[in-house]
Amino acid sequence: MSDKNLVYSGKSKDVYQITEGPHAGKYRLVFKDDATGYMENGKPIFDPGYDSVVGKIPGKGAIACRFATHFFKLLKKKGIPSHYIDTIEENEMIVEPATPLSMEVEAPQFPGSAPLMNLEFTWRNNATGSFWRRYPFVQPCKNLHKVVEVWTKGDIDTLITMEALEETGAMSNEEIAQSVELVKNIAEIVSREFASKSLHVIDGKFELGRLKYGEGKIVIIDEISPDVLRVCNGYAPDEQGNCTAFEQCAMTSQSNGNRTIKNRYQVPAADFTDVFL
């Protein structure tokens, strides 16, 4: 596939437009071995909750593709729409063309104006990561009942409120409600699938888009892979679903006004990639 057909190059995959053959007009996703995380003592710590690429994991792209294939096929069985068509190579899949939820800049003549790029819908079973850093009054690992947040996707992710999405015209109130329900339904399916393997999903993020051929129907696009999920193996819920192991699991610190939180029982992505293969 020629680079001239490259539509988008992201942290975890490249997207190509297919111009010939039985899938002409569709897109080809090529999953990369690049992995996100943070640096600690000069060494990369891989963590899907972070957005900076800190290294490569050989074979990660193929594993992520097989993982995503499993979940897209599972969603289809459950009647949940997506852009998935077929998997053609160990690290490549074919998908329907879709437009990520976004909005063109309304006043380009003003310096600093910029379009709203792709949106990501983050859902959280438990309070940790950036959620706890923003709301440190909440007990770590508290049950959040799959609370959904919307973030801009880019070099710097920015939280955007549902009201702002509607008032700016990026999405209608009906579209927002449908998207939140869709994300929660998918999150429940993913959480149950991991629970069947005695693993617990802490949180995750999905990207939604409007299908090009489907009257603009909003579906899940991009991927469901270890790159977009955080998983643990020490979940011990009480009657309210709050994890009772938080005192042993959560590690927090504060320095110069910056808070951090890590989870001892979080499973490295490399350790759960083959659980559904």
C-alpha positions as CSV (number, residue, x, y, z in Angstrom):
1,M,0.0,0.0,0.0
2,S,1.5,3.3,-1.1
3,D,2.2,6.0,1.5
4,K,0.2,8.3,-0.8
5,N,-2.9,6.5,0.4
6,L,-2.1,7.3,4.0
7,V,-5.1,9.1,5.6
8,Y,-3.9,9.3,9.2
9,S,-0.9,8.3,11.3
10,G,-1.5,7.9,15.0
11,K,0.2,6.6,18.1
12,S,-1.0,3.0,17.7
13,K,-1.9,2.6,14.0
14,D,-1.8,4.0,10.5
15,V,-5.0,4.4,8.4
16,Y,-4.9,3.9,4.6
17,Q,-7.6,4.5,2.0
18,I,-8.1,1.4,-0.3
19,T,-8.4,2.5,-3.9
20,E,-8.8,-0.8,-5.7
21,G,-10.0,-4.3,-5.3
22,P,-13.1,-5.7,-3.5
23,H,-12.7,-3.2,-0.6
24,A,-12.2,-0.1,-2.7
25,G,-13.5,2.9,-0.9
26,K,-12.9,1.3,2.5
27,Y,-10.1,1.9,5.0
28,R,-7.2,-0.3,6.0
29,L,-6.0,-0.1,9.6
30,V,-2.4,-1.1,10.3
31,F,-1.6,-1.6,14.0
32,K,1.8,-0.5,15.2
33,D,4.2,-1.9,17.8
34,D,4.5,1.6,19.3
35,A,3.4,1.8,23.0
36,T,2.4,4.7,25.2
37,G,3.4,5.3,28.8
38,Y,5.9,7.4,30.8
39,M,9.6,7.3,31.7
40,E,10.7,6.4,35.2
41,N,14.4,6.4,36.2
42,G,15.3,6.5,32.5
43,K,13.2,3.4,31.7
44,P,9.9,3.3,29.8
45,I,6.8,2.3,31.8
46,F,4.1,1.2,29.4
47,D,0.6,2.3,30.5
48,P,-2.4,2.9,28.1
49,G,-3.6,5.7,30.4
50,Y,-0.8,7.9,29.0
51,D,-0.6,9.5,25.6
52,S,3.1,9.7,24.9
53,V,4.8,7.0,22.9
54,V,7.8,5.8,25.0
55,G,8.9,2.7,23.0
56,K,8.0,-0.3,21.0
57,I,6.9,-3.8,22.0
58,P,7.7,-6.3,19.3
59,G,4.5,-8.0,18.0
60,K,2.2,-5.6,19.9
61,G,0.5,-4.5,16.7
62,A,-0.5,-8.0,15.7
63,I,-1.7,-8.8,19.2
64,A,-3.7,-5.5,19.3
65,C,-5.3,-6.4,16.0
66,R,-6.4,-9.9,17.1
67,F,-7.6,-8.4,20.4
68,A,-9.7,-5.8,18.5
69,T,-11.0,-8.4,16.1
70,H,-12.3,-10.4,19.1
71,F,-14.2,-7.5,20.6
72,F,-15.6,-6.1,17.3
73,K,-17.0,-9.6,16.5
74,L,-18.4,-9.9,20.0
75,L,-20.1,-6.5,19.6
76,K,-21.6,-7.6,16.3
77,K,-23.1,-10.6,18.1
78,K,-24.6,-8.3,20.7
79,G,-26.1,-6.0,18.1
80,I,-23.7,-3.1,18.7
81,P,-22.8,-1.3,15.5
82,S,-19.1,-0.5,14.6
83,H,-17.0,0.2,11.5
84,Y,-15.4,-3.2,11.5
85,I,-15.6,-5.3,8.3
86,D,-12.8,-8.0,8.3
87,T,-9.3,-8.8,9.5
88,I,-7.0,-9.6,6.5
89,E,-3.5,-9.8,8.1
90,E,-2.2,-10.4,11.6
91,N,-1.9,-6.6,12.2
92,E,-4.4,-5.3,9.6
93,M,-8.1,-4.9,9.4
94,I,-10.6,-3.5,6.9
95,V,-13.2,-0.9,8.2
96,E,-16.0,1.2,6.9
97,P,-15.0,4.8,6.3
98,A,-16.3,7.0,9.1
99,T,-15.9,10.6,10.1
100,P,-14.7,11.0,13.7
101,L,-16.8,13.3,15.8
102,S,-15.4,16.7,15.3
103,M,-16.2,20.3,14.3
104,E,-14.7,22.8,11.9
105,V,-13.4,26.1,13.3
106,E,-16.2,28.7,13.1
107,A,-14.0,31.8,13.0
108,P,-10.7,31.0,11.3
109,Q,-9.8,34.6,10.9
110,F,-9.1,34.9,14.6
111,P,-5.5,34.0,15.6
112,G,-5.4,30.9,17.8
113,S,-8.7,29.6,16.4
114,A,-8.6,25.8,15.8
115,P,-11.1,23.1,14.8
116,L,-12.4,20.5,17.2
117,M,-10.5,17.3,16.3
118,N,-11.5,13.8,17.2
119,L,-13.3,13.2,20.4
120,E,-12.7,10.3,22.8
121,F,-15.2,9.0,25.2
122,T,-13.6,7.9,28.5
123,W,-15.6,5.6,30.8
124,R,-14.6,4.7,34.3
125,N,-15.5,1.8,36.5
126,N,-13.3,3.1,39.3
127,A,-11.7,6.4,40.5
128,T,-8.0,6.4,39.5
129,G,-5.8,8.0,36.9
130,S,-6.7,11.5,35.8
131,F,-10.1,11.2,37.3
132,W,-8.7,10.9,40.8
133,R,-6.1,13.6,40.1
134,R,-8.9,16.0,39.3
135,Y,-11.1,14.9,42.1
136,P,-8.7,13.9,44.9
137,F,-11.5,14.2,47.5
138,V,-12.8,10.9,46.2
139,Q,-11.6,7.6,47.6
140,P,-9.2,5.8,45.2
141,C,-10.9,2.9,43.4
142,K,-14.4,4.1,44.3
143,N,-17.1,2.7,42.1
144,L,-18.0,5.3,39.4
145,H,-20.7,3.2,37.7
146,K,-19.1,3.8,34.3
147,V,-19.2,7.5,34.4
148,V,-18.6,8.9,30.9
149,E,-16.3,11.9,30.1
150,V,-15.5,13.4,26.7
151,W,-12.0,14.5,25.8
152,T,-10.5,16.2,22.7
153,K,-8.0,13.9,21.1
154,G,-4.6,15.3,20.1
155,D,-1.1,16.1,21.4
156,I,-2.8,17.5,24.5
157,D,-6.1,16.0,25.6
158,T,-8.6,18.4,27.0
159,L,-11.8,17.6,29.0
160,I,-14.9,19.0,27.4
161,T,-18.3,19.1,29.0
162,M,-21.5,17.6,27.5
163,E,-23.2,21.1,27.7
164,A,-20.3,22.6,25.8
165,L,-20.6,20.0,23.0
166,E,-24.3,20.9,22.6
167,E,-24.0,24.7,22.9
168,T,-21.1,24.9,20.4
169,G,-23.0,22.8,17.9
170,A,-20.5,20.0,17.9
171,M,-23.2,17.5,18.8
172,S,-26.9,17.7,19.4
173,N,-28.4,16.8,22.8
174,E,-29.9,13.6,21.2
175,E,-26.5,12.6,19.7
176,I,-24.8,13.1,23.1
177,A,-27.4,11.0,24.9
178,Q,-27.1,8.2,22.2
179,S,-23.3,8.3,22.4
180,V,-23.2,8.1,26.2
181,E,-25.6,5.1,26.1
182,L,-23.6,3.4,23.4
183,V,-20.3,3.9,25.3
184,K,-21.9,2.5,28.5
185,N,-23.3,-0.5,26.7
186,I,-19.9,-1.4,25.1
187,A,-18.2,-0.8,28.4
188,E,-20.5,-3.3,30.1
189,I,-19.8,-5.9,27.4
190,V,-16.1,-5.4,27.7
191,S,-16.1,-5.4,31.5
192,R,-18.2,-8.7,31.6
193,E,-15.8,-10.3,29.1
194,F,-12.8,-9.5,31.3
195,A,-14.7,-10.6,34.4
196,S,-15.2,-14.1,32.7
197,K,-11.4,-14.3,32.9
198,S,-11.2,-13.2,36.5
199,L,-9.9,-9.7,35.5
200,H,-11.4,-6.3,36.2
201,V,-11.5,-3.3,33.9
202,I,-10.6,-0.1,35.7
203,D,-11.4,2.2,32.8
204,G,-11.2,2.6,29.1
205,K,-11.7,5.0,26.2
206,F,-13.5,4.6,22.9
207,E,-13.6,6.8,19.8
208,L,-16.9,7.3,18.0
209,G,-17.6,8.4,14.5
210,R,-20.3,8.9,11.8
211,L,-20.4,6.2,9.1
212,K,-20.0,7.6,5.6
213,Y,-22.5,5.1,4.3
214,G,-25.2,5.0,6.9
215,E,-26.9,8.4,7.1
216,G,-24.3,9.6,9.6
217,K,-25.0,6.8,12.1
218,I,-22.8,7.1,15.2
219,V,-20.8,3.9,15.9
220,I,-17.7,2.9,17.7
221,I,-14.6,3.3,15.5
222,D,-10.9,3.1,15.8
223,E,-10.1,0.1,18.1
224,I,-10.8,-1.9,21.3
225,S,-7.4,-3.0,22.3
226,P,-4.9,-3.1,25.3
227,D,-4.0,0.5,24.2
228,V,-7.4,1.8,25.4
229,L,-8.0,-0.3,28.5
230,R,-6.6,-0.5,32.0
231,V,-7.1,-3.8,33.8
232,C,-6.4,-5.1,37.3
233,N,-6.4,-8.5,39.0
234,G,-7.0,-7.4,42.6
235,Y,-10.6,-6.1,42.5
236,A,-12.4,-6.9,45.7
237,P,-15.8,-5.0,45.7
238,D,-18.0,-4.3,48.6
239,E,-21.8,-4.1,48.4
240,Q,-21.6,-0.7,46.7
241,G,-19.0,-1.9,44.2
242,N,-16.2,0.1,45.8
243,C,-12.9,-1.8,45.8
244,T,-11.9,-2.8,49.4
245,A,-8.3,-3.5,48.3
246,F,-7.6,0.2,47.6
247,E,-5.4,0.7,50.7
248,Q,-3.1,-2.0,49.4
249,C,-3.4,-1.2,45.7
250,A,-3.4,2.6,45.3
251,M,-0.2,4.5,45.6
252,T,-0.5,8.3,45.6
253,S,1.9,11.2,46.0
254,Q,2.0,15.0,45.7
255,S,4.9,17.2,44.8
256,N,4.9,20.9,43.8
257,G,1.1,20.8,43.4
258,N,1.1,17.8,41.1
259,R,-0.7,14.6,42.2
260,T,0.1,11.1,41.0
261,I,-1.7,7.8,41.5
262,K,-0.6,4.3,40.5
263,N,-2.2,0.9,41.1
264,R,-0.1,-2.0,42.3
265,Y,-2.6,-4.6,40.9
266,Q,-2.9,-3.0,37.5
267,V,-2.0,-5.7,34.9
268,P,0.5,-4.6,32.3
269,A,-1.1,-4.7,28.8
270,A,1.5,-7.3,27.7
271,D,0.2,-9.7,30.4
272,F,-3.5,-9.7,29.2
273,T,-3.1,-9.3,25.5
274,D,-3.5,-13.1,24.8
275,V,-6.4,-13.7,27.3
276,F,-9.0,-13.8,24.5
277,L,-6.8,-15.3,21.7
